[in-house]
């Protein structure tokens, strides 16, 4: 069963994380991209942190 996002924000974060995962996969085939991949992993981790905050937030509640 596919993951069902709980909010539009979660859907956006899931999509962004998937795009970064795709970029990481593609870049792994190119030499001298370790630094760029490390930066993308860092951004992915930041998005995961935001996603975790949204998952814990009650539906309908918003933060700024």
PDB file of N, CA, C and O in Angstrom:
ATOM      1  N   UNK A   1       0.846  -1.174   0.000  1.00  0.00           N
ATOM      2  CA  UNK A   1       0.000   0.000   0.000  1.00  0.00           C
ATOM      3  C   UNK A   1       0.897   1.245   0.000  1.00  0.00           C
ATOM      4  O   UNK A   1       1.792   1.351   0.839  1.00  0.00           O
ATOM      5  N   UNK A   2       0.674   2.186  -0.923  1.00  0.00           N
ATOM      6  CA  UNK A   2       1.502   3.401  -0.964  1.00  0.00           C
ATOM      7  C   UNK A   2       1.236   4.298   0.240  1.00  0.00           C
ATOM      8  O   UNK A   2       0.166   4.253   0.845  1.00  0.00           O
ATOM      9  N   UNK A   3       2.236   5.112   0.571  1.00  0.00           N
ATOM     10  CA  UNK A   3       2.106   6.039   1.696  1.00  0.00           C
ATOM     11  C   UNK A   3       1.113   7.134   1.335  1.00  0.00           C
ATOM     12  O   UNK A   3       1.190   7.716   0.253  1.00  0.00           O
ATOM     13  N   UNK A   4       0.190   7.411   2.233  1.00  0.00           N
ATOM     14  CA  UNK A   4      -0.808   8.463   2.033  1.00  0.00           C
ATOM     15  C   UNK A   4      -0.406   9.693   2.833  1.00  0.00           C
ATOM     16  O   UNK A   4      -0.440   9.653   4.063  1.00  0.00           O
ATOM     17  N   UNK A   5      -0.027  10.779   2.179  1.00  0.00           N
ATOM     18  CA  UNK A   5       0.325  11.986   2.926  1.00  0.00           C
ATOM     19  C   UNK A   5      -0.884  12.548   3.655  1.00  0.00           C
ATOM     20  O   UNK A   5      -2.008  12.491   3.157  1.00  0.00           O
ATOM     21  N   UNK A   6      -0.636  13.095   4.851  1.00  0.00           N
ATOM     22  CA  UNK A   6      -1.721  13.596   5.672  1.00  0.00           C
ATOM     23  C   UNK A   6      -2.123  15.027   5.371  1.00  0.00           C
ATOM     24  O   UNK A   6      -3.179  15.472   5.820  1.00  0.00           O
ATOM     25  N   UNK A   7      -1.313  15.754   4.626  1.00  0.00           N
ATOM     26  CA  UNK A   7      -1.620  17.152   4.340  1.00  0.00           C
ATOM     27  C   UNK A   7      -0.941  17.552   3.038  1.00  0.00           C
ATOM     28  O   UNK A   7      -0.044  16.856   2.564  1.00  0.00           O
ATOM     29  N   UNK A   8      -1.367  18.673   2.459  1.00  0.00           N
ATOM     30  CA  UNK A   8      -0.680  19.153   1.254  1.00  0.00           C
ATOM     31  C   UNK A   8       0.810  19.418   1.505  1.00  0.00           C
ATOM     32  O   UNK A   8       1.642  19.185   0.629  1.00  0.00           O
ATOM     33  N   UNK A   9       1.140  19.910   2.715  1.00  0.00           N
ATOM     34  CA  UNK A   9       2.539  20.172   3.039  1.00  0.00           C
ATOM     35  C   UNK A   9       3.341  18.872   3.041  1.00  0.00           C
ATOM     36  O   UNK A   9       4.462  18.831   2.533  1.00  0.00           O
ATOM     37  N   UNK A  10       2.772  17.819   3.608  1.00  0.00           N
ATOM     38  CA  UNK A  10       3.454  16.518   3.617  1.00  0.00           C
ATOM     39  C   UNK A  10       3.653  16.014   2.186  1.00  0.00           C
ATOM     40  O   UNK A  10       4.713  15.483   1.856  1.00  0.00           O
ATOM     41  N   UNK A  11       2.648  16.178   1.350  1.00  0.00           N
ATOM     42  CA  UNK A  11       2.760  15.749  -0.046  1.00  0.00           C
ATOM     43  C   UNK A  11       3.913  16.479  -0.729  1.00  0.00           C
ATOM     44  O   UNK A  11       4.694  15.862  -1.454  1.00  0.00           O
ATOM     45  N   UNK A  12       4.025  17.773  -0.506  1.00  0.00           N
ATOM     46  CA  UNK A  12       5.115  18.558  -1.100  1.00  0.00           C
ATOM     47  C   UNK A  12       6.460  18.064  -0.594  1.00  0.00           C
ATOM     48  O   UNK A  12       7.390  17.874  -1.379  1.00  0.00           O
ATOM     49  N   UNK A  13       6.568  17.854   0.711  1.00  0.00           N
ATOM     50  CA  UNK A  13       7.835  17.397   1.289  1.00  0.00           C
ATOM     51  C   UNK A  13       8.216  16.015   0.772  1.00  0.00           C
ATOM     52  O   UNK A  13       9.386  15.764   0.485  1.00  0.00           O
ATOM     53  N   UNK A  14       7.249  15.122   0.650  1.00  0.00           N
ATOM     54  CA  UNK A  14       7.517  13.782   0.122  1.00  0.00           C
ATOM     55  C   UNK A  14       8.015  13.874  -1.317  1.00  0.00           C
ATOM     56  O   UNK A  14       8.969  13.192  -1.689  1.00  0.00           O
ATOM     57  N   UNK A  15       7.374  14.714  -2.123  1.00  0.00           N
ATOM     58  CA  UNK A  15       7.784  14.893  -3.516  1.00  0.00           C
ATOM     59  C   UNK A  15       9.195  15.454  -3.607  1.00  0.00           C
ATOM     60  O   UNK A  15      10.002  14.980  -4.406  1.00  0.00           O
ATOM     61  N   UNK A  16       9.495  16.455  -2.796  1.00  0.00           N
ATOM     62  CA  UNK A  16      10.832  17.058  -2.808  1.00  0.00           C
ATOM     63  C   UNK A  16      11.895  16.048  -2.400  1.00  0.00           C
ATOM     64  O   UNK A  16      12.961  15.980  -3.012  1.00  0.00           O
ATOM     65  N   UNK A  17      11.605  15.264  -1.364  1.00  0.00           N
ATOM     66  CA  UNK A  17      12.568  14.251  -0.923  1.00  0.00           C
ATOM     67  C   UNK A  17      12.797  13.215  -2.022  1.00  0.00           C
ATOM     68  O   UNK A  17      13.931  12.787  -2.238  1.00  0.00           O
ATOM     69  N   UNK A  18      11.749  12.812  -2.711  1.00  0.00           N
ATOM     70  CA  UNK A  18      11.881  11.835  -3.794  1.00  0.00           C
ATOM     71  C   UNK A  18      12.722  12.396  -4.937  1.00  0.00           C
ATOM     72  O   UNK A  18      13.513  11.670  -5.541  1.00  0.00           O
ATOM     73  N   UNK A  19      12.555  13.679  -5.235  1.00  0.00           N
ATOM     74  CA  UNK A  19      13.354  14.300  -6.292  1.00  0.00           C
ATOM     75  C   UNK A  19      14.827  14.321  -5.912  1.00  0.00           C
ATOM     76  O   UNK A  19      15.690  14.068  -6.753  1.00  0.00           O
ATOM     77  N   UNK A  20      15.118  14.618  -4.660  1.00  0.00           N
ATOM     78  CA  UNK A  20      16.508  14.617  -4.202  1.00  0.00           C
ATOM     79  C   UNK A  20      17.075  13.203  -4.270  1.00  0.00           C
ATOM     80  O   UNK A  20      18.221  13.017  -4.681  1.00  0.00           O
ATOM     81  N   UNK A  21      16.289  12.207  -3.874  1.00  0.00           N
ATOM     82  CA  UNK A  21      16.746  10.819  -3.951  1.00  0.00           C
ATOM     83  C   UNK A  21      17.079  10.439  -5.389  1.00  0.00           C
ATOM     84  O   UNK A  21      18.060   9.736  -5.633  1.00  0.00           O
ATOM     85  N   UNK A  22      16.278  10.893  -6.334  1.00  0.00           N
ATOM     86  CA  UNK A  22      16.544  10.636  -7.748  1.00  0.00           C
ATOM     87  C   UNK A  22      17.841  11.320  -8.190  1.00  0.00           C
ATOM     88  O   UNK A  22      18.647  10.727  -8.906  1.00  0.00           O
ATOM     89  N   UNK A  23      18.037  12.564  -7.762  1.00  0.00           N
ATOM     90  CA  UNK A  23      19.272  13.279  -8.099  1.00  0.00           C
ATOM     91  C   UNK A  23      20.486  12.566  -7.524  1.00  0.00           C
ATOM     92  O   UNK A  23      21.509  12.432  -8.196  1.00  0.00           O
ATOM     93  N   UNK A  24      20.375  12.106  -6.278  1.00  0.00           N
ATOM     94  CA  UNK A  24      21.485  11.384  -5.654  1.00  0.00           C
ATOM     95  C   UNK A  24      21.819  10.125  -6.445  1.00  0.00           C
ATOM     96  O   UNK A  24      22.990   9.812  -6.661  1.00  0.00           O
ATOM     97  N   UNK A  25      20.802   9.418  -6.870  1.00  0.00           N
ATOM     98  CA  UNK A  25      21.011   8.209  -7.661  1.00  0.00           C
ATOM     99  C   UNK A  25      21.714   8.536  -8.977  1.00  0.00           C
ATOM    100  O   UNK A  25      22.672   7.861  -9.355  1.00  0.00           O
ATOM    101  N   UNK A  26      21.247   9.557  -9.667  1.00  0.00           N
ATOM    102  CA  UNK A  26      21.853   9.947 -10.942  1.00  0.00           C
ATOM    103  C   UNK A  26      23.285  10.426 -10.761  1.00  0.00           C
ATOM    104  O   UNK A  26      24.172  10.040 -11.523  1.00  0.00           O
ATOM    105  N   UNK A  27      23.514  11.264  -9.760  1.00  0.00           N
ATOM    106  CA  UNK A  27      24.855  11.813  -9.540  1.00  0.00           C
ATOM    107  C   UNK A  27      25.858  10.751  -9.107  1.00  0.00           C
ATOM    108  O   UNK A  27      27.061  10.925  -9.305  1.00  0.00           O
ATOM    109  N   UNK A  28      25.387   9.663  -8.524  1.00  0.00           N
ATOM    110  CA  UNK A  28      26.310   8.611  -8.089  1.00  0.00           C
ATOM    111  C   UNK A  28      27.031   7.973  -9.270  1.00  0.00           C
ATOM    112  O   UNK A  28      28.038   7.291  -9.084  1.00  0.00           O
ATOM    113  N   UNK A  29      26.532   8.184 -10.468  1.00  0.00           N
ATOM    114  CA  UNK A  29      27.149   7.634 -11.681  1.00  0.00           C
ATOM    115  C   UNK A  29      28.186   8.572 -12.290  1.00  0.00           C
ATOM    116  O   UNK A  29      28.809   8.243 -13.298  1.00  0.00           O
ATOM    117  N   UNK A  30      28.370   9.739 -11.679  1.00  0.00           N
ATOM    118  CA  UNK A  30      29.298  10.743 -12.212  1.00  0.00           C
ATOM    119  C   UNK A  30      30.426  10.937 -11.210  1.00  0.00           C
ATOM    120  O   UNK A  30      30.188  11.094 -10.012  1.00  0.00           O
ATOM    121  N   UNK A  31      31.663  10.925 -11.717  1.00  0.00           N
ATOM    122  CA  UNK A  31      32.825  11.148 -10.856  1.00  0.00           C
ATOM    123  C   UNK A  31      32.821  12.569 -10.299  1.00  0.00           C
ATOM    124  O   UNK A  31      32.241  13.487 -10.879  1.00  0.00           O
ATOM    125  N   UNK A  32      33.478  12.718  -9.169  1.00  0.00           N
ATOM    126  CA  UNK A  32      33.704  14.025  -8.540  1.00  0.00           C
ATOM    127  C   UNK A  32      32.414  14.742  -8.140  1.00  0.00           C
ATOM    128  O   UNK A  32      32.329  15.966  -8.238  1.00  0.00           O
ATOM    129  N   UNK A  33      31.425  13.994  -7.696  1.00  0.00           N
ATOM    130  CA  UNK A  33      30.172  14.615  -7.255  1.00  0.00           C
ATOM    131  C   UNK A  33      29.905  14.378  -5.769  1.00  0.00           C
ATOM    132  O   UNK A  33      28.806  14.645  -5.284  1.00  0.00           O
ATOM    133  N   UNK A  34      30.903  13.879  -5.052  1.00  0.00           N
ATOM    134  CA  UNK A  34      30.701  13.543  -3.637  1.00  0.00           C
ATOM    135  C   UNK A  34      30.255  14.768  -2.840  1.00  0.00           C
ATOM    136  O   UNK A  34      29.323  14.677  -2.041  1.00  0.00           O
ATOM    137  N   UNK A  35      30.909  15.908  -3.048  1.00  0.00           N
ATOM    138  CA  UNK A  35      30.563  17.112  -2.286  1.00  0.00           C
ATOM    139  C   UNK A  35      29.114  17.537  -2.567  1.00  0.00           C
ATOM    140  O   UNK A  35      28.381  17.897  -1.646  1.00  0.00           O
ATOM    141  N   UNK A  36      28.716  17.497  -3.807  1.00  0.00           N
ATOM    142  CA  UNK A  36      27.344  17.869  -4.173  1.00  0.00           C
ATOM    143  C   UNK A  36      26.353  16.888  -3.552  1.00  0.00           C
ATOM    144  O   UNK A  36      25.316  17.295  -3.027  1.00  0.00           O
ATOM    145  N   UNK A  37      26.675  15.591  -3.614  1.00  0.00           N
ATOM    146  CA  UNK A  37      25.783  14.590  -3.023  1.00  0.00           C
ATOM    147  C   UNK A  37      25.679  14.771  -1.515  1.00  0.00           C
ATOM    148  O   UNK A  37      24.600  14.603  -0.946  1.00  0.00           O
ATOM    149  N   UNK A  38      26.788  15.112  -0.859  1.00  0.00           N
ATOM    150  CA  UNK A  38      26.744  15.371   0.583  1.00  0.00           C
ATOM    151  C   UNK A  38      25.805  16.532   0.902  1.00  0.00           C
ATOM    152  O   UNK A  38      25.049  16.481   1.873  1.00  0.00           O
ATOM    153  N   UNK A  39      25.859  17.577   0.077  1.00  0.00           N
ATOM    154  CA  UNK A  39      24.975  18.722   0.284  1.00  0.00           C
ATOM    155  C   UNK A  39      23.512  18.327   0.072  1.00  0.00           C
ATOM    156  O   UNK A  39      22.634  18.760   0.819  1.00  0.00           O
ATOM    157  N   UNK A  40      23.258  17.513  -0.935  1.00  0.00           N
ATOM    158  CA  UNK A  40      21.888  17.061  -1.185  1.00  0.00           C
ATOM    159  C   UNK A  40      21.373  16.188  -0.041  1.00  0.00           C
ATOM    160  O   UNK A  40      20.202  16.276   0.327  1.00  0.00           O
ATOM    161  N   UNK A  41      22.238  15.348   0.519  1.00  0.00           N
ATOM    162  CA  UNK A  41      21.840  14.536   1.671  1.00  0.00           C
ATOM    163  C   UNK A  41      21.474  15.444   2.837  1.00  0.00           C
ATOM    164  O   UNK A  41      20.512  15.177   3.557  1.00  0.00           O
ATOM    165  N   UNK A  42      22.244  16.521   3.025  1.00  0.00           N
ATOM    166  CA  UNK A  42      21.956  17.468   4.097  1.00  0.00           C
ATOM    167  C   UNK A  42      20.588  18.124   3.889  1.00  0.00           C
ATOM    168  O   UNK A  42      19.810  18.248   4.836  1.00  0.00           O
ATOM    169  N   UNK A  43      20.297  18.538   2.674  1.00  0.00           N
ATOM    170  CA  UNK A  43      18.991  19.142   2.370  1.00  0.00           C
ATOM    171  C   UNK A  43      17.878  18.113   2.580  1.00  0.00           C
ATOM    172  O   UNK A  43      16.828  18.437   3.135  1.00  0.00           O
ATOM    173  N   UNK A  44      18.104  16.888   2.143  1.00  0.00           N
ATOM    174  CA  UNK A  44      17.119  15.817   2.330  1.00  0.00           C
ATOM    175  C   UNK A  44      16.823  15.632   3.818  1.00  0.00           C
ATOM    176  O   UNK A  44      15.665  15.484   4.211  1.00  0.00           O
ATOM    177  N   UNK A  45      17.871  15.641   4.645  1.00  0.00           N
ATOM    178  CA  UNK A  45      17.685  15.483   6.089  1.00  0.00           C
ATOM    179  C   UNK A  45      16.892  16.649   6.682  1.00  0.00           C
ATOM    180  O   UNK A  45      16.076  16.451   7.582  1.00  0.00           O
ATOM    181  N   UNK A  46      17.131  17.857   6.181  1.00  0.00           N
ATOM    182  CA  UNK A  46      16.370  19.015   6.650  1.00  0.00           C
ATOM    183  C   UNK A  46      14.894  18.876   6.272  1.00  0.00           C
ATOM    184  O   UNK A  46      14.010  19.174   7.075  1.00  0.00           O
ATOM    185  N   UNK A  47      14.638  18.423   5.052  1.00  0.00           N
ATOM    186  CA  UNK A  47      13.255  18.202   4.621  1.00  0.00           C
ATOM    187  C   UNK A  47      12.599  17.106   5.456  1.00  0.00           C
ATOM    188  O   UNK A  47      11.417  17.200   5.790  1.00  0.00           O
ATOM    189  N   UNK A  48      13.360  16.073   5.791  1.00  0.00           N
ATOM    190  CA  UNK A  48      12.819  15.002   6.637  1.00  0.00           C
ATOM    191  C   UNK A  48      12.441  15.550   8.010  1.00  0.00           C
ATOM    192  O   UNK A  48      11.424  15.156   8.580  1.00  0.00           O
ATOM    193  N   UNK A  49      13.263  16.461   8.543  1.00  0.00           N
ATOM    194  CA  UNK A  49      12.937  17.086   9.820  1.00  0.00           C
ATOM    195  C   UNK A  49      11.650  17.887   9.748  1.00  0.00           C
ATOM    196  O   UNK A  49      10.814  17.810  10.648  1.00  0.00           O
ATOM    197  N   UNK A  50      11.486  18.657   8.678  1.00  0.00           N
ATOM    198  CA  UNK A  50      10.237  19.403   8.484  1.00  0.00           C
ATOM    199  C   UNK A  50       9.054  18.451   8.348  1.00  0.00           C
ATOM    200  O   UNK A  50       7.980  18.694   8.897  1.00  0.00           O
ATOM    201  N   UNK A  51       9.265  17.380   7.620  1.00  0.00           N
ATOM    202  CA  UNK A  51       8.197  16.407   7.421  1.00  0.00           C
ATOM    203  C   UNK A  51       7.789  15.792   8.756  1.00  0.00           C
ATOM    204  O   UNK A  51       6.601  15.601   9.018  1.00  0.00           O
ATOM    205  N   UNK A  52       8.759  15.487   9.588  1.00  0.00           N
ATOM    206  CA  UNK A  52       8.460  14.925  10.906  1.00  0.00           C
ATOM    207  C   UNK A  52       7.635  15.912  11.734  1.00  0.00           C
ATOM    208  O   UNK A  52       6.697  15.511  12.423  1.00  0.00           O
ATOM    209  N   UNK A  53       7.979  17.192  11.668  1.00  0.00           N
ATOM    210  CA  UNK A  53       7.194  18.210  12.379  1.00  0.00           C
ATOM    211  C   UNK A  53       5.747  18.227  11.889  1.00  0.00           C
ATOM    212  O   UNK A  53       4.817  18.309  12.690  1.00  0.00           O
ATOM    213  N   UNK A  54       5.562  18.151  10.578  1.00  0.00           N
ATOM    214  CA  UNK A  54       4.207  18.168  10.015  1.00  0.00           C
ATOM    215  C   UNK A  54       3.441  16.904  10.371  1.00  0.00           C
ATOM    216  O   UNK A  54       2.229  16.954  10.579  1.00  0.00           O
ATOM    217  N   UNK A  55       4.133  15.771  10.443  1.00  0.00           N
ATOM    218  CA  UNK A  55       3.454  14.517  10.810  1.00  0.00           C
ATOM    219  C   UNK A  55       2.966  14.567  12.251  1.00  0.00           C
ATOM    220  O   UNK A  55       1.921  14.000  12.570  1.00  0.00           O
ATOM    221  N   UNK A  56       3.707  15.236  13.121  1.00  0.00           N
ATOM    222  CA  UNK A  56       3.333  15.320  14.537  1.00  0.00           C
ATOM    223  C   UNK A  56       2.266  16.373  14.793  1.00  0.00           C
ATOM    224  O   UNK A  56       1.585  16.336  15.818  1.00  0.00           O
ATOM    225  N   UNK A  57       2.119  17.307  13.868  1.00  0.00           N
ATOM    226  CA  UNK A  57       1.186  18.418  14.027  1.00  0.00           C
ATOM    227  C   UNK A  57      -0.241  17.927  13.784  1.00  0.00           C
ATOM    228  O   UNK A  57      -0.488  17.204  12.818  1.00  0.00           O
ATOM    229  N   UNK A  58      -1.179  18.311  14.647  1.00  0.00           N
ATOM    230  CA  UNK A  58      -2.573  17.907  14.418  1.00  0.00           C
ATOM    231  C   UNK A  58      -3.081  18.447  13.085  1.00  0.00           C
ATOM    232  O   UNK A  58      -2.711  19.545  12.671  1.00  0.00           O
ATOM    233  N   UNK A  59      -3.921  17.678  12.424  1.00  0.00           N
ATOM    234  CA  UNK A  59      -4.491  18.116  11.155  1.00  0.00           C
ATOM    235  C   UNK A  59      -5.241  19.421  11.339  1.00  0.00           C
ATOM    236  O   UNK A  59      -5.982  19.590  12.307  1.00  0.00           O
ATOM    237  N   UNK A  60      -5.048  20.335  10.414  1.00  0.00           N
ATOM    238  CA  UNK A  60      -5.724  21.623  10.476  1.00  0.00           C
ATOM    239  C   UNK A  60      -4.922  22.693  11.185  1.00  0.00           C
ATOM    240  O   UNK A  60      -5.195  23.880  11.008  1.00  0.00           O
ATOM    241  N   UNK A  61      -3.932  22.301  11.988  1.00  0.00           N
ATOM    242  CA  UNK A  61      -3.088  23.285  12.673  1.00  0.00           C
ATOM    243  C   UNK A  61      -2.019  23.763  11.703  1.00  0.00           C
ATOM    244  O   UNK A  61      -1.538  22.998  10.867  1.00  0.00           O
ATOM    245  N   UNK A  62      -1.654  25.030  11.820  1.00  0.00           N
ATOM    246  CA  UNK A  62      -0.614  25.577  10.952  1.00  0.00           C
ATOM    247  C   UNK A  62       0.449  26.246  11.797  1.00  0.00           C
ATOM    248  O   UNK A  62       0.184  26.737  12.894  1.00  0.00           O
ATOM    249  N   UNK A  63       1.668  26.254  11.256  1.00  0.00           N
ATOM    250  CA  UNK A  63       2.768  26.973  11.897  1.00  0.00           C
ATOM    251  C   UNK A  63       3.344  27.947  10.896  1.00  0.00           C
ATOM    252  O   UNK A  63       3.172  27.785   9.687  1.00  0.00           O
ATOM    253  N   UNK A  64       4.021  28.947  11.393  1.00  0.00           N
ATOM    254  CA  UNK A  64       4.635  29.924  10.501  1.00  0.00           C
ATOM    255  C   UNK A  64       6.121  29.857  10.597  1.00  0.00           C
ATOM    256  O   UNK A  64       6.818  30.608   9.916  1.00  0.00           O
TER     257      UNK A  64
END
